[in-house]
Amino acid sequence: MPMPVRYEDDFYSWTQEQAAFLKAGRFDLLDREHLADEVADMGKSEIREFGSRLALIIAHLLKLQVQTDRTPKNERSWRTTVDTQRDQLAVHLADNPGLKNPAILDKAMASAWKDGRLAAITETGLDPLDFPDSCPFTLTQLLDRSWWP
């Protein structure tokens, strides 16, 4: 039997080999330490996706709220993006109900607020003082397709 692929040498081949070991019931050959780390990281990526989508919604809602000299085309684009992200988050939460844990939601909101505010400031070129210091939106509002500031 050939030597197992080392995690450090070829990640892709390692994943394929680990999957084959699992399917074959060869638990004795599993790289349990790295496998456990990778499974944990998969969960973290779901949280990152959730936070990233929230940040995009926050950025666009802030632009709608703060940037008064926007064009109708900009406003349509921002609203379309918010609608799309809300729809995607609904699917994401349905697929990952564990993300509804209050501690996870609080952490995601804090990160999304920081990132979304910074994106809105950068994209508009407006003074940071024009933007609120704390998030004026609730998670319920951010996820509600019918809610607009």
Secondary structure, 3 states (H helix, E strand, C coil): CCCCCCCCCCHHHHHHHHHHHHHHCCHHHCCHHHHHHHHHHHHHHHHHHHHHHHHHHHHHHHHHHHCCCCCHHHHHHHHHHHHHHHHHHHHHHHHCHHHHCHHHHHHHHHHHHHHHHHHHHHHHCCCHHHCCCCCCCCHHHHHCCCCCC
